[in-house]
Amino acid sequence: MLYASGRFLAVRAATTLPAPPRARGPALRGKRRELQIPGHLETPSYDSLTGLRTRPSAPPARRVILRKGRMPPAIGGGLAGSELRPRRGRCAPQAARAVGRDAAPQVAARSLKRPAWSSWRLEAAGRWATLVVVTLLSFATRFHRLDQPAHICWDETHFGKMGSYYINRTFFFDVHPPLGKMLIGLAGYLSGYDGTFLFQKPGDSYEHHSYMGMRGFCAFLGSWLIPFAYLTVLDLSKSFPAALLTAALLTFDTGCLTLSQYILLDPILMFFIMAAMLSMVKYNSCADRPFSAPWWFWLSLTGISLAGALGVKFVGLFIILQVGLNTISDLWHLLGDLSLSLVTVGKHLTARILCLIVLPLVLYVTIFAVHVMVLNKSGPGDGFFSSSFQARLSGNSLHNASIPEYLAYGSVITVKNLRMAIGYLHSHRHLYPEGIGAFQQQVTTYLHKDYNNLWIIKKHNTNTDPLDPSFPVEFVRHGDIIRLEHKETTRNLHSHYHEAPLTRKHYQVTGYGINGTGDSNDFWRIEVVNRKFGNRIKVLRSRIRFIHLVTGCVLGSSGKILPRWGWEQLEVTCTPYLKETANSIWNIEEHINPKLPNISLDVLQPSFSEILLESHMVMIRGNNGLKPKDNEFTSKPWHWPINYQGLHFSGANDTDLRVYLLGNPVVWWLNLVSIVLYLLSGSTIAIALQRGVQLPAELEGLTRVLLRGGGQLLLGWILHYFPFFLMGRILYFHHYFPAMLFSTMLTGILWDTLLRLCAWGLASYPLGSRIHVMGILSLLLATAYSFYLFHPLAYGMVGPLAQESESPMAGLRWLESWEF
């Protein structure tokens, strides 16, 4: 549908156009359709205030009746249904040929009017100037008071410490991929930080240590979120007011501001998510120029950004899913374009495989290669990984070590569970509390190296010292009955029919006896998985199980975290279910026996592919094992969109500089209302179009922006929000912020479109034409004023708490759940 003298006309042409080429496909078969063909085509101009395309007057349209088997000329619409745009995926010459051999000369014969060169330059300069202003304002708000407070705030204690580990090349374990921490460490190193600050707990002063480089790096990446969102909305809507409103909402949101000012992974993650979204939108806009330099640039940049997002947190999988869905849809439309050969479609498929799959995978693997190469010293994360993994870390007891190859009686050993992130068989002098099984010594698993991990392997029926030089060496063999005596406490590994402390239907495992003397419940049969009876047991390489002789249960670890009485170590049980699982399979790691010759462990060092696989298994298990501790603050996903409760970053009393993570309520509640309005208006329009309702030409472009551009942003919000309802791990308020970016961009497009629709519907009234401008200005002013009211949440509050009437924030505590 097109414009004709500013109104929609349906005038049957006096002359008959030649029939277009017959379509091969069945899409139009058996149907009778009408298409409006303009009598005169002109290039649209731009409104300098709104940024919308406008159309000059045109002669009346001619009406062509398309009958069975005839393909309509390929004429599309722009923002307001007024552009001559080729079908997606076609290059310009193909689109021109689609108009028809007879119609094309008539169109080409007419001269196309273009905007004046000076007007175009002025408009371009205005857009660039606005982008510069938006960027400068974003940087100014993020870097203001960046040095305050000059102490550790919230999770800086974790990620600042991990940056120090990279500087010191000390191996550690974290549940997230390494890119974010590597970049923080690099920023600290380049800014003069020497990696000596301990980052022990929130509130510790940085003193003379250089921390501004790491905070500045996070603020730098967080500052780019606003320009990225501005450009994304501008490309999706072609509307300057929509982009400006989006930029203002994000600039004046106290939540995004707070997250961007500290040593955290969130600004790094959101930077790559928004870069991937912008790049995807940009390469979509280059669809009419496939395989051109801009097309390749934006497609490759999308792949690079996806690797960056996944390299910071596994939440990056959500933006990968969104880009994947967009790519599948794109390829599906290209496959249905009969003007493209299958060879061309194959080239499109190959380009996307290379840029969106191969390139991100190569970069992601490279990130881990650098991570493994840099962290080559033993550290606090050793115990989470296998013995062969630890053998590559300098300073670890297994690095370049030589130990006896075969297990013998009298050896001092450590026993490690083969399930990732379970740790070593461990005991200590503390007893199980009354009412928790038998009142005997606790046996747990512990993830770190410790002298309480040491056990002595002995025969079940004798207390003689096997290390006595007068006794010959006797090797432990598959099927032997043994005792494990705890070296520090001299109590035997023991089990009985009492129920385990946390896992039902499992038996309790304890330490029992004095100086190795106990009872028959201390006897275990040692078995090597998939081996024959009588075979010797190899240190590190044999996978073994311990079968309790009396009850028949198997020694294992449930992986559940014990309460505070168990020092938050992991539960050890004896399971009556004999199925082989990683929880019940162990290996011998450290092995000390002066009567045996040693062998080098260099042959046990794993390959890079094994390191990569093990690292991901440990991270995934670590993520699933993140459970809230006693009195630890958590939140639920339904709290997040309504801004129900914030999070303390710094300070607890009226003398501290208090920082409180809370979204600007005006911005967040406007976003929430916008999502509801979009679902209502979008579904109404979609149903109306599906039922064949003919919309006025002035509304076609607006509805297209609302459904297509807004639909992409709604999908992004859904993908980055609803998966958290399915997660069993501990959740925090800051997990919502990637989804919040998408809801804010949707808000910008929605309100710009709704205000234009109101202006069109009230055009006959005196103030109708000003509704759009007045509405956008009102939203901008309301957002800015709300930021003026709530900015102390981000920049810091001092004085009485908000619960007290004399506090300057007392009147702003709109919800009882806000604790600032």
Phi, psi and omega in degrees: 000140183226170180278150173213106182056038176080356180227160178276123180238147177231080183251125180290132183292143179286333179253157181257127178283149174297149181292135176290168180301147181287131180285142178279328185281168182271008190299321185256004186295132176078013181236157178239114184236160179239141180228134178273118178250123183289149175283341181208132180252136177226151177289131181291149174257181185239142172278122187291336181274311186268340182080006180274152175279138179236156184241133173289172182295149179222153178296165182304146180281155174256148186252125181245132179263121180262126181254183184307129174085004181249133181270132179289155173299144184278085177238124181243181180241158178263222183299317179250028179073024191240000182267152170269100187237130179292160178297145185302133179097345178269147171276169187301314181298323179295320180294322180294322179292335183290344180292332182118144185295326182275325182284328184300314179299326180294320180290316183293334182289338181274138179285135179267126179280139179240155176297152178300144182301318181294322178295320179295317180295321179295319180294316179298318179297321178296320180292318178295320179297320179295318178298320179295317180297315178301316181294315181296319178295322178297313179295322182296317181289326182282328182266354178292126179056038181293334182279355182249139352284152185273044176215172182295132178241124173047239187281007170300332180298332178273304190282332171293319178296321180291326172299322177295322178299320179294319179297322180271356178062035182261129183288139178216171178241138173216154183281352181254152172302164197272350191301313183301314180292325177298317180293321177297315178298319179296318179298318178296317181297315182291336181266007175098003178285134186261001176078019183261347179289140190277336182050055186283312183204156177302139181102342178292131182288143178285341179052236185272359184285145182274106180248348186292332179297318180288317176295319181297323178296314179296320178294324179298312179291321178296332179291335181281351179299321184290311176300323179297316179295319178303311183290325179296312180293322179298320180286325180286325187252342187055029183238116178297315179299322179297317179294320181293320178296317177301313180299320180293319180299319180284323180298319185263016175271122183291333180291308177300322179297314182296314181298332184279351189257006184229168183281085184225164176278340188298312178297327178292315179299311183294329176300312182289325177297312180291325176296320178294319179296314179298316181296321178296316179296321181293318180286336170297321181289345177266017184296335178278358177229060183296144177068013172280169181299314177299322180298312179296321182298309183290325178295317179292320180295328175299314179297319179298317180293324177296318177298320178296316181297314180290331180288345178266311178212156177291348173300337176301343176298333182291318178288330174297319178296319180295315178297323178297316178296319177298320180292318178298315178299318180298313181293326178296318178292322178296322178296328179276356178276103185290348177282349180259134176285162178296331176297317179295318177298321177297323176296319177299316180297316181297318180299319181287325176297317181294315188273331186252353178236302185294310182300311177299322180295317179299315180294320181295316178295323178298321177303315180290327178297317178294318179302312181292323181291321183286314184273084183247009180249146180298141182207198185288351181263003185303314189294344179284346189245167184291167180297320180293325176296316182294336183294343181269356185263120179294138184095342176284149183297341180265352183285124181053030184271161173232124181223161176299141185282323185247143182285133180230158178294142183092352181288145171267125189225164163243142183245120185246134178285141184276349174286139184299138173063033172260311174104203188259148172296129195218149171213163178207174189286351180288145182258158171295141180294158178300138182091352177250084181064212180280148182279070185231177186292139182288143170234128185222185164243147186226137189276352186243157176296136184197147180293341176283002175270356187274135179227152175250129181266126184227162173290153186284338190243018179207151177249010178294151182278112182292343181276358176300126183301339181284346180262139176288159177291132177236120183278148174280133183238159178303124180098355180291152173264125188227169166239145172248113181258126180291124189296320186282325186250351180061022176261149183273149171294128196219147172215161181200187188276005174292146183286146179296156186295327184241326187260119181291148178068008171254155183264153180286144174243130185224177168254130189218151176101174180228127179053039177085357180261120181219232178218190185291344177284003176265002188265134181227143173263126182265128182232139175263130183297127176062037177233165180267154178298138178100344179288143177287157185257125181270137177291139178072322189264334179281134177262117190239160174230152178246115181258123180289128190290325185278309185270341182079007181277168184247132179291132180200182176231132179284341185082000180279144182274126178288156176295186184299329179296337177260016177060026177056030171273181187263146184288136171251132180227172171241111188267133177285352180272117191273003180298138180286119174228163180298333179295334185249012179248135185231169167219162178270124183258281177281142185213114183240118176205106185294348182271357185245147174286154182258155172235155180284147180262007182301328183291347183270352183296132186283163173282169181296323180296323177291322176297316181297315181295315181295321179300319181288324177297318180292318180296317181296316179294321178297320177297316181292336182270002180284103180242150180294140175273173181300133177063017179273138182284132174225174177218169181246151185303327182289342177291329196292308184296333181270004178058044190291321185208140180266201184213130181288123175263325184201145173079148179222345182228180189286352178263350180270158168278109187263130175240131186230119179283109178209135178291151173300116187299327179296316181292313186290319180287329173296319176299318181296315177298321182295321179297317179296314180297322180294317179299320180289308183291319181296315180293323178297314180295318181297318179294318180298316179293323179294329178276003175086015178294131179270112178275149173302149184301328181297336184263347186298313181295322180295317179293326178295316177298317183296317184281317184276303180295311179296326179296320177298319181288323176297320177299318178299319178296316181297315183293330182265001182240305190292332176302336181292338177291339183265355184273139179264355182281172177292141184235149179230164182302323186291347178294342184277345192295324173302319177295325180298326178300317181291321179294327179290318176296322176297321178300316180300314180291317184298309185290327174298317180291315181297320179292325176293321177296319177296317179298321179292318182291332182252025184297334182283347180272156185301318183264007184300320183289344182262358184299317182299310182297315181295322179295315179297316179297322179296317179295320179296316181292321179296320179294315180297319181292321178295326176293321176301323181286319190257002183298335176299337177300323183271318185272350175114138179241142175226141179117198184301148178290161185296338179291341182268141187295331182277359179287139177294344180262004186299318182284354183259002178274079188285337177238143179296335182282349177282124188244044178262000000 
